[in-house]
Amino acid sequence: MELNGPAKQPQLYMVLNKISYAASEIAENYDRSMWWRNRITARVITPIHQKFVSDSNRNRVMDEEWDNLIILDACRLDLFEETIDTDDFDEYRHVWSRGSKTDEWTYNNFIHEEYGDTVYITANPVTSKVVPNQFHHLEELWRDRFDEEQQTVPPGKVADAAREAHDEYPNKRLIVHFIQPHIPFPRTPELVFQNWNPENELEEGTTIDDDGFGPNTVWEALEAGEVTHNEAWDAYQDNLEWGFKQSQALANDLSGWTVITSDHGNMIGDRTWPIPIKLYAHPRGLRTDQLTKMPWGLIKNGTRRDTVDDGVTKSYHEATETMKQKLAALGYR
């Protein structure tokens, strides 16, 4: 039935509102080439990757053999293999990730089941946002171990929390999620272009304001030619070394079998397909080697642990209220 008269007005208003929003967004970002790259990626390239690349044979971490799973966030395979002596592992191979961004990887690996035999220790707030109820316990280090000066959760604090969890939950599998080598690069302060607060990750659309006069991240600075590829790579590598040193020491302290891997990588001017434009950082939904070909290093410290499923902790409502309160205090809600 055709709508007429007043019934058309709400629909017309919604259409005009969307057009107005799109126009204002373009006006704010028309001179930012990285913004345009991301728009083309989201609207053209990502749908093609999603249609023609299946995740069915890609790595599902909970199906693998491990007692402790250490995640080095945003670590490219080539960066890892250039920086780390993979001969030190008892076994080493690469795997294909189910996501090119942490929230996508988290959703695709954990959302459909509950894991009462697993404790997740995370420095990344995305875990709290996507899967707050899937584990026996979720230790949210970004809440109380975030270093304001370094604008991150330092890897030493993550490793210490994991050791505490290992003692408290001896019959559980552990997932330990480090931020490093993901930005920021606090040990290379000249490449830190904005303050980062983990609270910003908790809500869709919450971003740090851009004044239009400079890059938001090292990747945007690289795209704009304000940072060289070598400068960005060296800082990226240094951040990996910082995180890996702590994760390797942690793996040697934990009982059982420990895997060191990553959730996704980064594009740093690499060309994607089928449109060969240069991309930066890690847009969601892509399936390039640089974003989804991940290291998988196994360290055996004795035999496998016996684990017990004691059910999951439902923390969604409590976490949501805490998020709202903190966002309100910061002026985001």
Rosetta blueprint (number, residue, H / E / L):
1 M L
2 E L
3 L L
4 N L
5 G H
6 P H
7 A H
8 K H
9 Q H
10 P H
11 Q H
12 L H
13 Y H
14 M H
15 V H
16 L H
17 N H
18 K H
19 I H
20 S H
21 Y H
22 A H
23 A H
24 S H
25 E H
26 I H
27 A H
28 E H
29 N H
30 Y L
31 D L
32 R L
33 S H
34 M H
35 W H
36 W H
37 R H
38 N H
39 R H
40 I H
41 T H
42 A H
43 R H
44 V H
45 I H
46 T H
47 P H
48 I H
49 H H
50 Q H
51 K H
52 F H
53 V L
54 S L
55 D L
56 S L
57 N L
58 R L
59 N L
60 R L
61 V H
62 M H
63 D H
64 E L
65 E L
66 W L
67 D L
68 N E
69 L E
70 I E
71 I E
72 L E
73 D L
74 A L
75 C L
76 R L
77 L H
78 D H
79 L H
80 F H
81 E H
82 E H
83 T H
84 I L
85 D L
86 T H
87 D H
88 D H
89 F L
90 D L
91 E E
92 Y E
93 R E
94 H E
95 V E
96 W E
97 S L
98 R L
99 G L
100 S L
101 K L
102 T H
103 D H
104 E H
105 W H
106 T H
107 Y H
108 N H
109 N H
110 F H
111 I L
112 H L
113 E L
114 E L
115 Y E
116 G E
117 D E
118 T E
119 V E
120 Y E
121 I E
122 T E
123 A L
124 N L
125 P L
126 V H
127 T H
128 S H
129 K H
130 V H
131 V L
132 P L
133 N L
134 Q L
135 F E
136 H E
137 H E
138 L E
139 E E
140 E E
141 L H
142 W H
143 R H
144 D H
145 R L
146 F L
147 D E
148 E L
149 E L
150 Q L
151 Q L
152 T E
153 V L
154 P L
155 P H
156 G H
157 K H
158 V H
159 A H
160 D H
161 A H
162 A H
163 R H
164 E H
165 A H
166 H H
167 D H
168 E H
169 Y L
170 P L
171 N L
172 K L
173 R E
174 L E
175 I E
176 V E
177 H E
178 F E
179 I L
180 Q L
181 P L
182 H L
183 I L
184 P L
185 F L
186 P L
187 R L
188 T L
189 P H
190 E H
191 L H
192 V L
193 F L
194 Q L
195 N L
196 W L
197 N L
198 P H
199 E H
200 N H
201 E H
202 L H
203 E L
204 E L
205 G L
206 T L
207 T L
208 I L
209 D L
210 D L
211 D L
212 G L
213 F L
214 G L
215 P L
216 N L
217 T L
218 V H
219 W H
220 E H
221 A H
222 L H
223 E H
224 A L
225 G L
226 E L
227 V L
228 T L
229 H H
230 N H
231 E H
232 A H
233 W H
234 D H
235 A H
236 Y H
237 Q H
238 D H
239 N H
240 L H
241 E H
242 W H
243 G H
244 F H
245 K H
246 Q H
247 S H
248 Q H
249 A H
250 L H
251 A H
252 N H
253 D H
254 L L
255 S L
256 G E
257 W E
258 T E
259 V E
260 I E
261 T E
262 S L
263 D L
264 H L
265 G L
266 N L
267 M E
268 I E
269 G E
270 D E
271 R E
272 T L
273 W L
274 P L
275 I L
276 P L
277 I L
278 K E
279 L E
280 Y E
281 A E
282 H L
283 P L
284 R L
285 G L
286 L L
287 R L
288 T L
289 D H
290 Q H
291 L H
292 T H
293 K E
294 M E
295 P E
296 W E
297 G E
298 L E
299 I E
300 K E
301 N E
302 G L
303 T L
304 R L
305 R L
306 D L
307 T L
308 V L
309 D L
310 D L
311 G L
312 V L
313 T L
314 K L
315 S L
316 Y H
317 H H
318 E H
319 A H
320 T H
321 E H
322 T H
323 M H
324 K H
325 Q H
326 K H
327 L H
328 A H
329 A H
330 L L
331 G L
332 Y L
333 R L
